[in-house]
Amino acid sequence: MSIAFCYPGQGVQHVGMAEGFARSDRYFQDMIATASEAAGIDMDKLLYEPNEDINITEYTQPALVTACCMITDALLDAGYKPAVTAGLSLGEYCSLYVAGAISFEDAVRLTRLRGKLMSSEVPAGEGSMAAVIGLDKETIESVTSKIEGVWPANFNCPGQIVITGRKTAVREAMPLLQEAGAKRVLELNVSGPFHSPLLKGAGEKLGDALKDVEIKDPKIPYIANANASAITDKAVIKDLLKAQVSSPVMWEQTLYELEKMGVDTIIEVGPGKTIAGFVKKTVPSIKVIGVATPEDIETLAEKLG
């Protein structure tokens, strides 16, 4: 059996993530305290008290990373070790953590900064994204290439691609994509044109912050979003994280790469079932098991067979 740990991106967050771990073990309470200091926010309050901040990008990102890293440590402590790892957009930072390439503190600190930069680079209301259902990559690229200010953003799985850009350009593209054969085109409730060239400046600023961060060679390969390649050399990681902010997320290609590497089981670490849905439509031969609670870890051995 070859296991990959895969991590979701923004959108699956909710108050109460990983609470079963945080309330039962001093180790995880200490992780939350460490995250609070690294991000400069009250992480316990953000994760476990009713609030609206959990859905604001600059808070969502470090909160989700904190929860997923807690679950990761619980998995590792229970003896589950991945052969390779990958994360969807924000999830790439969790992949770097489990691979030993970045510290927990830096992952939390950087993702709060990343969230701030992504939110502030384009004025609120000027950017948008839309999910295109049932249309192939080539047709979407053909349509968007004719409109200034809109680009493919997320290649999630066959038949599901997200476009991004200026709100006016995204809305101009939507009916044209339907005319080209899309089953549905749905504008997303997001605060900006994520993974578009409009965020290149945010990537540059993140790159400046990364200069002071210690990155180590990954102990296991991780698949980078920007090029869907297995990375084991620390020398390229900072440039890949910088590029990721304004580059398309090559998730469909990432799943094919995992399959090519011999992965037969994915543990989806964290809330939601986003990864499972994409795997089913892309590489259905790979088994996916979600782990979000202590109970999930208790039953994991049985599910792995």
C-alpha positions in Angstrom: 0.0 0.0 0.0 1.3 3.5 -0.9 -0.4 6.3 1.0 -0.5 10.0 0.2 -1.7 12.6 2.7 -3.7 15.3 0.8 -4.9 18.6 2.2 -7.9 20.7 1.2 -7.9 24.4 0.4 -10.0 27.3 1.5 -13.8 26.7 1.6 -14.0 23.7 3.9 -13.3 25.7 7.1 -15.8 25.8 9.9 -15.8 26.6 13.6 -14.9 23.5 15.6 -12.3 22.1 13.2 -10.1 19.5 15.0 -11.8 20.3 18.3 -11.7 16.6 19.4 -7.9 16.8 19.3 -7.6 20.2 20.9 -9.9 19.4 23.9 -8.4 16.0 24.7 -4.6 16.5 24.6 -2.2 19.1 26.0 0.0 18.7 23.0 -2.6 20.1 20.7 -3.5 22.9 23.1 0.2 23.9 22.9 0.0 23.8 19.1 -2.9 26.2 19.2 -1.0 28.5 21.6 2.0 28.4 19.2 -0.3 29.2 16.3 -1.8 32.1 18.1 1.7 33.6 18.7 2.9 32.9 15.2 -0.2 34.4 13.5 -0.8 37.2 16.0 -4.5 36.1 16.6 -6.4 34.2 19.3 -6.5 30.9 17.5 -8.5 29.1 20.1 -11.2 31.7 19.9 -11.1 31.7 16.1 -11.4 27.9 15.9 -13.8 27.2 18.7 -16.1 30.2 19.5 -18.9 31.3 17.1 -17.4 34.0 14.8 -17.5 35.4 11.3 -13.7 35.9 11.0 -13.2 32.2 10.2 -14.5 32.9 6.7 -12.3 36.0 6.2 -9.3 35.0 4.1 -6.5 36.3 6.3 -8.0 34.3 9.2 -9.3 31.3 7.3 -5.9 30.4 6.0 -3.9 30.1 9.3 -6.9 28.5 11.0 -7.3 25.8 8.4 -3.5 25.1 8.4 -3.6 24.9 12.2 -6.4 22.4 12.2 -4.9 20.3 9.4 -1.4 20.2 11.0 -3.0 19.1 14.3 -4.7 16.2 12.6 -1.5 15.4 10.7 0.5 15.1 14.0 -2.2 12.9 15.4 -1.9 10.6 12.3 1.9 10.5 12.6 1.7 9.7 16.3 -0.7 6.9 15.5 1.9 5.4 13.1 0.5 6.5 9.8 3.2 7.8 7.4 2.7 9.1 3.9 5.0 8.1 1.0 4.1 11.4 -0.8 1.9 14.5 -0.1 0.0 17.2 -1.9 -2.3 20.1 -0.9 -4.9 22.1 -2.8 -3.8 25.7 -3.0 -3.6 26.7 0.7 -3.2 23.0 1.5 0.3 23.1 -0.1 1.6 24.6 3.2 0.3 21.6 5.1 2.1 19.3 2.6 5.3 21.1 3.3 4.8 20.7 7.0 4.2 16.9 6.9 7.2 16.6 4.5 9.4 18.3 7.1 10.2 21.2 4.7 8.7 24.0 6.9 8.0 24.5 10.6 4.5 24.7 11.9 5.1 28.2 13.1 6.3 29.4 9.7 3.4 27.6 8.0 0.9 29.5 10.2 2.6 32.8 10.0 3.1 32.7 6.2 -0.5 31.7 5.5 -1.9 34.6 7.5 0.4 36.9 5.5 -0.6 35.1 2.3 -4.3 35.7 3.2 -3.7 39.4 3.8 -1.8 39.9 0.6 -4.3 38.0 -1.5 -7.2 40.0 -0.1 -5.6 43.4 -0.4 -3.8 43.2 -3.8 -7.1 43.9 -5.8 -9.7 46.2 -4.3 -12.8 44.4 -2.9 -15.5 43.9 -5.4 -13.2 44.2 -8.5 -12.3 40.5 -8.7 -14.3 37.3 -9.1 -14.1 33.6 -9.9 -16.6 31.2 -11.5 -16.8 27.4 -11.7 -17.2 26.0 -15.2 -18.9 22.6 -15.2 -18.8 20.1 -18.1 -16.3 21.8 -20.4 -12.8 20.7 -21.4 -9.6 22.6 -20.7 -8.9 23.5 -24.3 -12.3 25.1 -24.9 -12.1 27.1 -21.7 -8.6 28.4 -22.6 -9.8 29.3 -26.1 -12.7 31.3 -24.7 -10.8 33.1 -21.9 -7.9 33.9 -24.2 -10.2 36.2 -26.2 -11.2 38.3 -23.2 -8.8 40.6 -21.4 -8.7 40.1 -17.6 -9.9 36.5 -17.2 -7.9 33.2 -16.9 -8.3 29.6 -15.9 -7.5 29.3 -12.1 -8.1 25.8 -10.8 -7.9 22.6 -12.9 -9.8 20.6 -10.3 -10.8 17.5 -12.2 -12.1 16.6 -15.6 -15.3 18.7 -16.2 -14.6 21.1 -13.3 -12.4 24.1 -13.9 -12.5 27.5 -12.2 -11.9 30.8 -14.0 -10.6 33.9 -12.3 -10.0 37.6 -13.0 -11.7 41.0 -13.0 -15.4 40.7 -12.2 -16.4 42.4 -15.4 -14.3 40.0 -17.5 -15.5 36.9 -15.6 -19.1 37.9 -16.1 -18.4 38.5 -19.8 -16.9 35.0 -20.1 -19.7 33.2 -18.3 -22.4 33.2 -21.1 -19.7 32.6 -23.8 -18.6 29.4 -21.9 -22.2 28.3 -21.7 -22.6 28.9 -25.4 -19.4 26.8 -26.0 -21.0 23.8 -24.2 -20.6 24.2 -20.5 -23.4 22.5 -18.5 -23.2 25.2 -15.8 -21.2 28.3 -15.0 -21.5 29.4 -11.4 -20.0 32.6 -10.0 -18.3 31.8 -6.7 -18.7 33.7 -3.4 -15.1 34.7 -3.1 -13.4 38.0 -2.1 -10.9 38.2 -5.0 -9.4 36.9 -8.2 -7.3 34.2 -6.6 -4.7 32.4 -8.7 -4.7 35.1 -11.4 -2.0 37.2 -12.8 -3.7 40.1 -11.0 -2.1 38.8 -7.8 1.4 38.7 -9.1 2.3 41.6 -6.8 1.0 39.6 -3.8 3.3 36.8 -4.8 6.2 39.1 -5.0 5.6 40.4 -1.5 5.2 36.8 -0.2 8.5 36.0 -1.9 10.1 38.8 0.0 8.8 37.4 3.3 10.0 33.9 2.3 13.6 35.1 2.1 13.8 35.0 5.9 12.1 31.6 6.2 14.2 28.4 6.7 13.1 25.7 4.1 14.5 22.2 4.4 14.7 19.4 1.8 11.4 17.5 2.0 11.8 14.1 3.7 9.1 12.8 1.3 8.2 14.2 -2.1 5.4 16.8 -2.3 3.5 17.7 -5.4 3.6 21.5 -6.1 0.5 23.3 -7.3 2.3 25.4 -9.8 3.7 22.6 -11.9 2.2 19.3 -10.6 5.7 18.0 -10.2 7.2 15.9 -7.3 9.6 18.2 -5.3 12.4 17.0 -3.1 14.8 19.9 -3.5 14.4 22.8 -1.1 16.1 25.2 -3.6 12.9 25.5 -5.7 10.3 25.7 -3.0 10.3 29.4 -2.3 9.9 30.2 -6.0 7.0 27.7 -6.3 5.2 29.2 -3.3 5.7 32.7 -4.7 4.4 31.6 -8.2 1.5 29.7 -6.7 -0.3 32.9 -5.6 -0.8 34.0 -9.2 -0.6 30.7 -11.1 -3.3 28.1 -11.9 -3.7 25.2 -9.4 -2.8 22.1 -11.3 -4.9 19.7 -9.1 -6.1 17.3 -11.8 -2.6 16.9 -13.0 -1.4 16.5 -9.4 -3.8 13.5 -9.0 -2.4 11.9 -12.2 1.1 12.4 -10.9 0.2 10.7 -7.6 -1.3 7.8 -9.6 1.8 7.6 -11.7 3.9 7.4 -8.5 2.0 4.3 -7.4 -0.3 5.9 -4.8 -3.3 3.6 -4.2 -4.7 5.3 -1.1 -5.2 9.0 -0.2 -5.9 10.1 3.3 -7.8 13.4 3.1 -6.5 15.3 6.1 -9.0 17.9 7.4 -12.6 18.9 7.1 -14.8 18.3 4.1 -14.7 15.9 1.2 -13.4 18.1 -1.6 -10.4 15.9 -2.4 -12.5 12.8 -2.4 -14.8 14.3 -5.0 -12.0 15.3 -7.3 -10.3 11.9 -7.0 -13.5 10.1 -7.9 -13.7 12.0 -11.1 -10.0 11.9 -12.0 -8.4 8.7 -10.7 -11.2 6.6 -9.3 -9.0 3.6 -8.8 -7.4 5.5 -5.8 -9.1 5.0 -2.5 -9.8 8.1 -0.4 -10.4 8.1 3.4 -11.2 11.3 5.2 -9.7 12.0 8.6 -11.0 15.0 10.6 -11.7 13.6 14.1 -10.0 11.3 16.7 -12.7 8.8 15.9 -11.6 8.8 12.2 -8.1 7.8 13.3 -9.5 5.1 15.6 -11.3 3.4 12.6 -8.6 4.2 10.0 -6.8 0.8 10.2 -10.0 -1.0 9.5 -10.9 1.3 6.6 -7.4 0.8 5.1 -7.9 -2.9 5.2 
